[in-house]
Every structure is written in structure tokens, then in C-alpha cells.
Amino acid sequence: MKGKQASGRGKKRGDGSPRRPRGRLQGMTMTVTAAVQPMWIAIANQITDIDLTALQGTWSVAQYLALTAHTNRLIEYTDGVIEVLPMPTEKHQAISLVLLLSFLAFVRPRGGVAFYAPLRLEIRPGKFREPDLLLLLRSDDPRRQNDYWRGADLVAEIVSADNPARDLEEKPRDYAEAGIPEYWIVNPLDETITVLTLAGDAYAPYGVFRRGVAARSRLLDGFAVRVDEVFDA
């Protein structure tokens, strides 16, 4: 599903069929500080526009799940409000791939499982995030569900330049609220990997790892990945 500009609506192609409008779905913040174009979706071979701004605060969980089931865009949800995240860059995806392969190589032989976005994670009823990476120590963990995960043992986020506070400040609170034991913050802006571990209802630093060393996990005893390998991906 892609966002479309209204200027192209109603035009026809050479074969007489309607031409879908061109454009893109613009991102929005949780407080909707920027104007958002209507989002165009195909329903029963018809083009329908949805004004996301007007719907903010009124989205139901069922509507959010239906929306995200028909797009590969990363969309997060909090109590009726949705946030459309930026499309990942190639560098972002390269870092994600290195981490995913490293986590998989470690947890899969031990009965665990790791995945990458898009895959919805329920923080609590009425709140969903889309971690860049998420992991369970047991592949048969009942929290692992096909539509969305009901929890995780470890999540990782690659800091986005558009809004670093999202990954550095907001998501630590969210993942702590969800009771996730370990949170990795992978920051290309200063080339650090910060590993946080849950202590009560908040995270405490376990380590800040820079080039020349390996980032280590408290949860995954014996796991390590070279920081240089991550950021040189």
C-alpha cells in the first residue's frame, strides 16, 4: 500500500483504466505536528482515501491490525494514535542483517528464534511497536503468535536520524513497560551499541560498546558481536 497525491485522482491511462495517483505516505509524529496527506488504499478494485490526521485518536486495535496487514510500512500504535515510521535506508538494513544473522546463529541451536521488522510487538493492550529485531529464547514460547508477538526476551533498535529520541528515550520506557529483559540500542550516529537490562520496572546500563570491542549480552551468556562488523556492514 502506498500513499497517493490527490492531484492524480480520476486520470485515465491509455487503455481507459483509472490511473492511480502518484505520491507517498508522509510520516507523522505521535502528536501529529506535520500535515499528512490522505492515504490511498485499494478496496474491491476501487481507490479509497483515508485522512490519517482526522482519524488520529480514534483508531481501534482491529483497524490498526487490518491497516498494517496490508502494507510493508512500519506503523506503530498507541491508544488510538498511529505513527508511520521512515522507510529504512540501505545502511539501516545492512546493520540489521548483520545483527539478525549473529543472533540467529547463537539462539537457533539453543532452541530460540529471532526475527526482524516488520513484525508487530504488543507492549500492552492498546500499544504496539515495530522493533528492528526481536528475539525469544524458546521458539515454542506462547507469546510467539502469527499475527503479532505478545512479548519478547530481547529487542534491538537501530537509531533513526529523523528522531533519535524515539529509540533513545521513548522506546526504553515502552520496552521496560512490556517487561522485556534486554534492549539493544544500535546507534549509527555515534557508532555505539548500548545494552540495557531490566532492573525492576526500568532499564539499567549493562554496557556501552564502541569500535575495537565486541558488544556482549547479559541475557545471552556467551553471545558477542564485533562493533566494527556491525557498523562496517
Summary of the structure (lengths in Angstrom):
residues: 233
radius of gyration: 19.4
end to end distance: 29.4
largest distance: 63.6
contacts: 682
relative contact order: 0.10
helix: 24%
strand: 30%
